Amino acid sequence: MCGINGIFHLQQQNADERILTKMRDALAHRGPDDKGIFIDGNLGLGHRRLSILDTSDAGHQPFLSEDSRYAMVFNGEIYNFKEFYPELKAAGFNIKTHSDTEVLLQLFQLYGTKMLNRLNGMFAFAIWDKTERKLTLVRDRMGVKPLYYVQHDHTFYFASEQKAFFAAGVPLKISPTGLEEYIFNRFVAGENTLFDKVKKVLPGYTLTILENGQMEFKKWWDLKKEIQEQPLIKNPQEWFNETFDASVKLRMVSDVPVGVLLSGGLDSSSVLASLHEQQYKHINTFNIGFTEAEHNESHLAQRLAQKFDYGFDSIELQGETLFNKMIAAAYYHDEPLMHLSEPHLLAVSQLAKPSVKVLLSGEGADELMGGYVRYKPLRFPSLLQSIGTISGLGMFSKKARFEKLSRYAQIKDDAGMILYNGSNIYPNDIRQVFGINTEPENEYRRQVFKEAKSLYPGNLRRQMLYFDQHTYLCSLLDRNDRCTMGASIECREPFLDQRLVKGLGSLEDKWLFTGKKGKYILKSSVAERLPEEILNFRKIGLSAPWGDYITRNPAFSEEMDAFTSSEIFKMPYFEHIDIAGLVANLRKGDKTMVSYIMPLFMLHIWVKYYVESFRVI
């Protein structure tokens, strides 16, 4: 796990070592163990290393091929790298290290990007071909590892995090269309970002750029095609257990200690149960707890760790500590905090850092197996339309969950129900409360929805899962990467093994949606491994009572006053928002205001503590 960056001048100009180093060291938190640069005329590569496999100097990067033709910077892990040893040796390669980095570069030398489908791992890497003078960028299947790029002043820049660009002098400009997506959809999906001209390399894609500036994108992993070509799984429970255990085992490949992010929920508990079933010893678990009982699963996590004779450590965030972690998380994340659990994830990662360098997470299970409550209304769209009519007459429950459902039911078309299913406020709400009438184009989201419809015709719930796997899950993975790497820790997600992703996508609905909480195949497969109290505990997830935080926590008092007169409300896009009125209603106890206030509050925090810091450089 590392931080990577590069400069590629598209005119005859040598790469500046000083700028390259500034970019690299903006990513120091991603790799405190080692650092390096490589310059070849107009091309420069930078690397910060968090040593996980082969912690010796042999794993130093940028990594050069034995014939010096290729130079590579690599962020991630190839879990099955040792499988390629016989093949590479037979092809005449000398394997001098114990690192996956060397294997990856040799596979590229042998096969080019055709070898990518054989990799099991998470990765973002760049390879420079000195002979052909071309740069190739690659991102993993699901987007676990981040990779961004931007062109400015005839120069192509790439990096693991956007902040490296601004450290290099690329102007920080907020994208108007990005802001629209942020307000309506909570985050910017696809290749675009909240920054003007800053792009993502999409998951499962390669990008090749030549000295003349010609760029070529290729899709090397197509989930729709993989699901369509998946052979029939005859015994889904047996297949799931075997594949999941194999995935967990692969993700234990490490030369440093590995721990588990343990919430007490089904997903992370299943990871821990798999480790116990495979007789792994001396595992440490790390948990974030909450004083508020309705948000807390710590007691379950602790009892499970004790049952398996594993270590357990937990932390709660309160007062000034919570506020400071929020500011720090905003810096590491580069964009406004949208899941609102980022400060907690950063804190628990920092808690784990003295003990481990790697953490396993349960991320991805909900999006693969239908675990969110918000999927349920999509089973009966006609009923949802009726709810919309009833709620319009004021005949609906005022409980928070039903109140949100009644607002969601105002959406009348399938595309809207999919595009806004993961939102907390919907287009009608935004028009009425914010005075913003124009919805984002959402070109990428609409393209994914089109793919989902062709793969699962007439099945909105399955379309929603496919859609989330390409959008919402990417935002969660970005959160996981930024918060754990902010503590210089690597996060691995066993549920995102490609065998599970495509296999689960091919199963019948009953294996996903049966039961009150979904994820039937997971629950039924691990039933003999986990206690009833975890199997049947109500779903909480990593949620936090932000309405109470910002109104009752003294550490937030001064910031809330600044928020009501924030610079963001002078922007044309937000000029009609009565933020003082919204905050006043929240302080009077109207909890429905939280969904409207939090995206604006986090945007305020981001502009004040992140954007302004780069504008003064």
N, C-alpha and C positions, 0 to 999 in steps of 0.2 A: 504494500500500500504506500502510495507516494503522491507527490505533487509534480506535475510535468508542465513544461511551457516551451514555447519556441517562437522564433522570429524568422520570417522568410521574406527578404526584400525582393520585390518583383522588378526592380531596376538594378543596375550595376552599383551596388553599395554594400560595403562589408557590414556584417552584423556587429552591433556595438556591444562589447562585453559588459559595459556598465549597465546598459538598459536590460540586457538579458539577465544579469544578476539581480537587478531590482525586481524584475518579474518573478524570478525564481524564489527570492527571499520573501516576497509577499505571501508565499505558500509554505513558509517555514513550519507552521503548525502541522502540515501534512507529512512532513518528513524531517524530524529533528536529529536523525541518526547520522546522516551523511548528505553531502551536496556535491554537485558537479555541473560543469558546462562543457559544451562541444561547439566549436565554430569551424565552418567550412565556407569561407568567403561570405556570400550573402545569406547563409543559413546558420542559425544558432539554435541549440537545444539546451534546456536547463532541467535540472532534476533535484528534488528533495526526497530523501529516502527514509521510510519507516521500515526497518529491516525485520522481515517475518520469516522468509526462507533464505537459508545460507546467509547468516548474519555477518559473515566475514567480509573483508574488503573485496573478495572475488565478485560480490554482487553489486559493486559500484556501478552507477550510471551517470551519464549516458554510456550505454553498452555498445561496444564495437564488434563487428564480425571479425573472424580470424583473418580474412583477406582484406579488411579495412574498407570494404566497399559500402557497408551499411552501418548506420549509427541509429540507436533506438533509445527512446525514453518510454517507460512502461509504468502504468499505475494499475495495480490489481493483483490477482492471483490466478494462475492456471492450475487448478487442483489436480488434474490428471497428467501433469507434465512428465512424470516418470514412465508412463505408458509408452512414450515415444523414444525412450533410450535405445532399444534394440534397432528400431527403424533408422534412427539418425546415425548410429554407429555403423550400420550396414551400408549407409550412403556415404561413409567416409568422414563423418564429422567427429572431431574430438570434443568430448564433454569434460570441461575443466572445472566446472563449479557444481554446486548442489542447488542451483537456483532455477526457477522456472523462466527467468528472464533469458538465459542462454538458450534454453529449449525453444522458446517462442521465436527468437530471432533466427535460429537454425531452421525451424519449420518454414519461416517466411522465405529464407534463402532457397529452400528446396521446392516449395509449392506456391509461393506468393500468397495471396489472400484466399486461395482455394482451401487452405488448411483450417480456416476459421470454424467451419461447422463441426470440426472434430474436437474443438476445445471445450472443456467443461470449466467454466470459471467466470470471473467478473473482471473486466479489463477496459482500459482506454490507453492506447499507445500510439506513438508516432515513429515512423521509420523513414530515414533519409537515405536515398540511393545516390551516392556520390557520382556514379557513372552516368546515370540517366538524368541526374539533377532534378529529381522529383521527390515530393514529400507525400507520404501516405498516412492518413489518420484513420483509426479504427475504434469503434465503440461496441461494447458487448450487447447481447441480445435484448435484455430487458432494461438497459440503462442504469445499471447499478453504479457504475463509475461515470463521473461527469466528464464532459469534454466540450469546450467552447472555442469559438474562433471569431475573429473580426478582421476586416480589411480597413486600413487607414493609411493615407498618404503613400499609396503604392506598396504597402507592406502588409503581409499576412501574419497575424499573430494567433497563437493557440495557447490554451492553458486549462488546467483543472478547475480553476475558479475565475470568475470575471474580474475580481479585484486585481489580478496580475496585469490586466490590460491598462487599468487606470494608473497603476504604479509605473507603467511604461510610458505614460503620457497620452494615451488614447483618451479623447474627451468623453466624459460621462454625461450622456444625454438620456433622459427618460423617454421611452417610446409612448406616444399618445395611444396607439392601438394596444400596446401592452397594458396600459392603465385600464382601458376598457375591459380587457379580459380579466384583469385582476379584480375589478369591482364585480363583474357579472359571474365569473367562473372561479374566483379565488386564486388562480395562478395562470401563467401563460403556458400553453401547451404547444407541443411540436418543436420546430426548430427556432422559433422566435423566443425572445426574452423580454424582460421589462426594460432593457437597455436598447436604445436605438442602434441598429446595425450589428449588435452582438448576437451571434447565433449559437445554437447547439448542434453538434453532430448528432443526428437522430440515433436512437438505439437500433442496433442491427444494421448499421450503415458503415460504409467506408467513404472517405473523401480523399481524392488524389489531386494535388495541385502542382502544376509545372511552373518553370521560371517565367513563362510568358503570361502567367496569371490564369491560364485555362484550368478550370475546376471540373472534376467529374465525381458524381455521387453514385454509389451502387448499394443496393439493398442485398445484404448477404444472408439475412435471417428474416423469413416471411412467416409470421405466426399463423396466418390464415392457411397458407399452403401446408405448413407442418401439421396442423390439426386435421386437414383434409386427408393427408397421407398417413396419418397415424394408424397402425394396424389395430384391429379390434382387440380390446382388453377383455379377456374372457372372465377373469376373476378380479374385479376392481379392488376389493379390499386387500387381497394377497399382493396384487401388483403395487398398491399404494404403500403398504408397509415395507415391502422390499426396496422400493425405489426411494422412499423417504429416508429409510435407515442408511441406504447407500449414499444419499446426498449428504446427510449429517456426517457420516464417516469421512467423506471426501473433504468436507469443510473443517475437519479437525487436523488436516495436514498443515503442520506449522512447526517451526523450530523455536517458538516462544509460547508462553502460556495462553490458553484459550478459556474464556468465560462465557456466561450466558446472560443476556438481558432478560430477566424473568419478571413478568408483570403479575403472574397468577392467573392470567387468562388461558384459554385453551391452546392458543397457537404457540406461545413461548414454552408453556408447560409440556406440549408435545415434543418440542425439541429436546427439553431436558429429559423427558421419559425415554426418548430414543437413545440418548447418551447412556442412561442407566441400563437400558435393555442390552446395549452393546458393551456393557461392563467398563465404561470409562471411569477412572478414579480421579479424585482430587480436583473436581470441578468447582469453581467459584461462581456464584450467581450474584447479580446486582439488580437492585429494585428501586423504583421511585415510589414513595408513599405519599399519602394525602391525609391531612387531619380530618377532612370531610368524608364521612363514611360512604356516601354515595359515589365517591370517586376512587375509593381505596380497595385494592386487591392485595395489599402487602401481606396480610395474615395468611392468605392462601399460598402465596409464593414462599413464605417462610416455612410453612408446614410441609410443602412439597420438597423443598431443599433438605429439610431435616429428615424426611421420610427416605430420601435417596442417599443420605449421609454426604451431602454436598455443602459447601460453604455458602453463607448468605450474608449480604450486607445491603443496607437500605438507607435512603436519604430522603428528607422532606425539604421543600423550598418554601421559605417564608420571608416576609419583610424585605429588608434591604438586599438580602442575598438573591431573592427572586428577581428583583428589579435589575440587579447587576447582571445576572445570568441572561435576562432578556436582552439587554444591550449587547452583551458579548455574542449571543446567538445571532442577533441581527447582523453583526459584522461577519461572522463566519458564513452566514447563509447567503449574503450578497443581495438578497431580495427580501421584501417584507415577510415577516413570519405569518404563515397562513394556517398551519395546523394547530398553533398555539400550545404545542407540547415541546417546542424546541428548547426552551430554557431548562426544562426538566430532563430531557434527553442529554443535553450538554452536561448537566450537573451529575447525572448518574454515570456518564462516561468518564468524567473527571474523577469520580469516586473509584471507578474500576482501574484507572490508569496505573496506580502503584503496584497492582497485582497481576494485570494481564495486558497484552498488546492487541488481542483479538477478542471480539464479542460476537456470539451468535444471536440472531434476532428471529422473531416469528413473522416478520414482515412478508406480505404477499398472500397469506392464506385467505384473507377475506375477499380479495379481488379474484382469486382463482376458484374459490369454492362457494361464493355467495353468502358471505358472512355479515353483510351490513343490513340493518333494518330497512334502510332506504330502498333496497331492492324489492321488498315485498309488494308495494303498490303496483309494480309493473306486471304482476301476474294477471291482474284483472283490470286492464285499461278502461273498460266501460264503466266499472264500478268507481274508478277514480274520477271519471267525468261526472258521475252522479254526486260524488262528494264535493266536487267543485261547485255544482249547482246549489247544493244544500248549504255549503259554507258561505256562498254569496248571499244567502238569505239570513245569515247570522244564526244558523241553527246548529252550530258545531261546538264541540268542547273547547274550552279555553286552556286546557292542559297543553304544556309546551309542545309535546310531540304531535298532538292532534292539531294544534294551531299551525304548526309548520306544514303538516300534511294538507290542511285546508288551503294554504297558500300555494303549495306545489300543485294541487289539483286544479288551479286556475289555468295551468298550461294545457293547451288543447291539442297539440300535435305530438306525434311520436318523437320527432327530432328534438323538440324542446324538452320533452320528458327525459330524454337521454342526456342532452347537452347540459341540463341544469340539475340533474339528479344529485350531484355531489356538492351543489351550492347550498349555502345557508339562507340566502335571500334570492328572490327570483325576479325576473324582469318587471312584473307588475309592482312588486315591492319597491324596486329601485326607481321606477317612474314616480310612484306616489310619494316616497320618502325623500329621495335624493334629487328628484327633478331631472333625472337623466333618462332620455327617451330612446336613444339609439343603441341597439344591441351590437355587440362585436360581430365581425364577419365570421369568426371561428372557422376559417377555411380548413385548418388541420383537423379540428374536432369533427367537422362534417364529413371529411374524407374517411376518417376512422369509422364513423357511424355507417357510412355507405358500405365499407368492408364488412362491418358487423352484420348488417342486414343481409348481405349476400351469403354470409357464412351460416347465419341462424335466422332464416326467413320466418317472420311471424312470431318470433320468440323474443320479446323485449328484455326479459331477464338475462338471457344469454348474450344478447346484444350489449346489454349494460356491462356485463363482466368483461367482454372483449374490449369495449370502449374504455373502461377503467384501467385495464392492463396497459393501455397505450397512453393514458393521460394521468389520472389521479395517482396510480401506483408510481409513476415516474416522479411525481412531486414528493411522495413519501420516501422514495429511495434517495432523492436529493436531500431531504431532511435528515435521513439516517446518516448519509455520507458526511454532510457538513457538520452535524453535531458531534458525531463520534470522532471525525478527523480533527475537529476543533480541540479535542482532548488528545490528539495523536494516537488514536485507536482505530483499528480496522474493524468494520462491521461486515458480517457474512450472513446471507439469507438462504437457509436450506430449502425453503419452499420454492425458490426460484430456479432450481435445477431445471434445465430445459426439458428433461424427460418428464418431470411433473407438469410443467407448464403446458406442453402440447398434449400429454396424456389426459389431463383433467379437462382440457378443452374439447376432447372427443367423447367424453362420457355422457350418458343420458342425464336429464334434469334431476331424476330422483336421487342421484348420488350427491347432488349439491344442495338442493332446496328442501329435501324432506326434513320435517321437524321444525320447531319454533325458531331456531337460531341459525339454520342453514349449516353448511359445511358437514353434511351428513357423513360423507366418506371419511373425513378426518375423525369425527367424533366416534363413529362405529369402529374404525380401525384401531384407535388407541384406547378403546373402552376398558380393556383389561390392564392397561398400563397406568391409568390415572384414577384418582379417587373420585367418588361421586360428587363431592363438593366443588370440584373444578369442572367436571363434565356438565353439571347442571347450574352453575353459578350464572347469574344474569351478566350479559355482556356489558362491560364498561369501556374498555379501551383506554388509551392514555389521554383521558380528558381532564380538564382542569376548570375550576370555577372562576373564570376571568371576570365575570360581573362583580363578584365579591372582591377580587384582587384590586381592581382599579378604583373601586368606591370605598373600600374599608381598610385597605392596606396603607398605612401612613407613608410608606416609601413612595407610593404612587401619587400622593396628594399634589405635590408641586407640579409633577408632569401632567396631571389631568388639567390643571389650570392653564398650563402652556398649550395643551392640546386644543382647548376650546378657541384659542386664538392662533392656531397653527398656520404656518405659511401655506400649507396645502390647500386651505380653503380660499386662498387668493388665486388659485389656478382656475382657469375658465371651466374646466371639467367639473369642479366641485363648488362652484360659486353659489349654487342655489341650495346648498345643504344647511339646514338650521342645526348646526352641531350643538350649540348651547341648549337648545330645546331637547335634543335627543339625550344628552348627558343629564339634564334635569329630570327627565322621565325615568332614566335608569336609577338615579339617586333616590327617587320616590318609590322604587321597588319594582318597576316594570322590567322584568327580565327579558322580555322580547326585544328590548333595545340592544342587547348584547350582540346579536347577529349583525346589526347595522353599524354599531360603534367599533367593534374590534378590527375589521379590515382597515377602517380609517385611522384608528389609533396606532396600529402597527405600521401603516404607511407613514404616519407622522414620526414615529420612532425611527423608522428607516431613513427618512429624509434628514432628520435632525442629527442622527448619530453616525450614519454611514455615508449618505450622499454628500453632505456638507464637508465631511472629512477629506474626501477626494477632490472636492472643488477648490480647496485651499492649497493643494500640492503645487 
